[in-house]
Amino acid sequence: MSLFRPEIDRIAGYTPGEQPQDSGWTKLNTNENPYPPSPRVVEALTAAAQGKLNLYPDPLGTKFRKAAANATGFDPDWILPGNGSDEILTILTRSFAGPTDQIAYPYPSYILYETLADLQGARHERLLLEPDWSFDFDKVGPQIERSKLVFVPNPNSPSGNRWTWDDLIALTPPKGMLVLDEAYGDFCDAPHRGELLNSTVGKQVVITRTFSKSYSLAGIRFGFAIAHPDIIAGLRKMKDSYNCDSLALAAATAAIEDQEWMRQNTDRIRATRTRLTAALTELGYHVVPSQTNFVWATHPGKAHKAQYEALKSRKILVRYMSFPDVDWATDRRLDGLRITIGTDAEIDTFLSALREIV
Amino acid sequence: MSLFRPEIDRIAGYTPGEQPQDSGWTKLNTNENPYPPSPRVVEALTAAAQGKLNLYPDPLGTKFRKAAANATGFDPDWILPGNGSDEILTILTRSFAGPTDQIAYPYPSYILYETLADLQGARHERLLLEPDWSFDFDKVGPQIERSKLVFVPNPNSPSGNRWTWDDLIALTPPKGMLVLDEAYGDFCDAPHRGELLNSTVGKQVVITRTFSKSYSLAGIRFGFAIAHPDIIAGLRKMKDSYNCDSLALAAATAAIEDQEWMRQNTDRIRATRTRLTAALTELGYHVVPSQTNFVWATHPGKAHKAQYEALKSRKILVRYMSFPDVDWATDRRLDGLRITIGTDAEIDTFLSALREIV
């Protein structure tokens, strides 16, 4: 007899993308940045490794919050550091959604939101996107209205598209919170600046950011939330006292202080994205114009899974994704390949292999 | 109008011990280890800082689990790594206690268990300890019987005492889980070896361990759970995919491989503990015989708060603790000083100051 909560027994749990521990892979499956982090990060970590690791870290991450304030233009009391933006999303779920509350999120989108709702034992609904990845607000409006918490990744995954200001206002539940997951925000042609926090719905908005993508620091697990200080103060109650370790705090502080390094890498990735999009289009793929560090590619032949496997047998990993219950897709199932923008050399390796396969 | 869950608005949140960010303090308030971590940890971190931080860490912490298996004698599939044992305690709370389930824990004890129950919106009860820090099982038996989850720190904080095997069996709820928080287990004269996991109640037991105390690594946030593989598999669904970062994993692996370094430091701390206990007793304090890296000291004069403040004005921090609703204490309030075992020099500084104060 299991003693777990029945909600937990019922679900399979979230499966992250494959992380092979051996070498030799061209890894284009989990949207990591192919470029290394700022040299200042390595310096900061090397110094921190010599520091007083026997002492607890600053529970409030004061130095990081000051650096983040400089970078974002929001005061330090608008900033909550977390052990990856995944932890921030968990804290938000637990803070706002009790068992009778509803959580909503676009679909197809980041599957973790549904897992978080399941783990919390909260009710949840998918906001079904249209074939062009837009919202039909006549359809989703009533769903948003009855939600306590709406998660929206902007830009979206796997599609890579970005919704407009008006969309985001309409996605804010009248009696709830909008979480704007900007994991990929730095890859937009015109990056966000948190403007929604100063809008009429500002006190109902939390923006989340991560260091895993644009700052090339998936290995250190660091993200943060930006929101009105009243919201941040409430979220602090939910977090573990020392949720961020000394090393991650030192690395993230150094990284956010080196905006130029980050911009240089996101610029390179955007250039490669343009090239990859053109090459895939030439090979007969439909590619959604991407504002992220990946592209969503579908082929009319629909042999996506076989393509994924043929690539894998060549030690090239992309993400095969399959979304059931999509009304407008053939057999009600949308599938395709989500391909991370690697270095130019990695993308060449991928394209050569793909040309043999398709 | 707040949009937080009412449970969250109602509570104040957990307040960790003071962590002054300036220098010059004799810090005996949060049970940190005064000695540095193994030099192998610094080496491992320096190497990891040069590694591929742009990639996600191993979500399963495979290398660490193998090292922990060597150190504990339990197979790797009995081990769940976490971002501090605080995160493990959160995962356990969420996995086993729904809103109608009850959580119980000794009192006076580690206050975090109550905070975790509040944050989860679960019911909770205190198991009131006797003046000698024992359980009266006639009293607490029915409370344990109706609990889904019982947290027991062994040894206990703030008292530093350790309960027996028979106590632990009796504390296991017949239809629930016992979480044995062994944060201070390495400081016992005869450290635990996880024997309870092989007992008749083994599948209802989860043991938690931390690197913050005996391994001198409060700064890296690392802990782990030991439990039957069926339990570990369920808990894995609840954790964030990448809950432990590359650097913390590298540091914890190096630390647990250097058992000799850890033992050498815990031996020194135990020797200082004997000396501190004798000195406090001589100054008129009652000191509970401690199996941890701190002592709980109470003075018949009961001017504990004034003593804490006089020490603080000399830049010496100890933990003043005050527990209301303790039937057997004067004015139903138990208070006292919890003093971390520092280096011999730190303890001398503390004792000199205390002699001026008392």
Interface residues (C-beta under 8 A of the other chain):
Chain A: S2 L3 F4 R5 P6 E7 I8 D9 I11 A12 G13 Y14 P16 Q19 Q21 K27 T30 E32 N33 P34 Y35 P36 P37 V41 V42 L45 T46 A48 A49 Q50 G51 K52 L53 N54 L55 Y56 P57 D58 P59 T62 N83 G84 D86 E87 T90 R94 S95 F96 A97 G98 P99 D101 L119 G121 K148 K175 G176 M177 Q204 S212 S216 L217 A218 G219 I220 R221 F222 D230 G234 R236 K237 M238 D240 S241 Y242 N243 C244 D245 S246 L247 A248 A251
Chain B: S2 L3 F4 R5 P6 E7 I8 D9 I11 A12 G13 Y14 P16 Q19 Q21 K27 T30 E32 N33 P34 Y35 P36 P37 V41 V42 L45 T46 A48 A49 Q50 G51 K52 L53 N54 L55 Y56 P57 D58 P59 T62 N83 G84 D86 E87 T90 R94 S95 F96 A97 G98 P99 D101 L119 G121 K148 K175 G176 M177 Q204 S212 S216 L217 A218 G219 I220 R221 F222 D230 G234 R236 K237 M238 D240 S241 Y242 N243 C244 D245 S246 L247 A248 A251
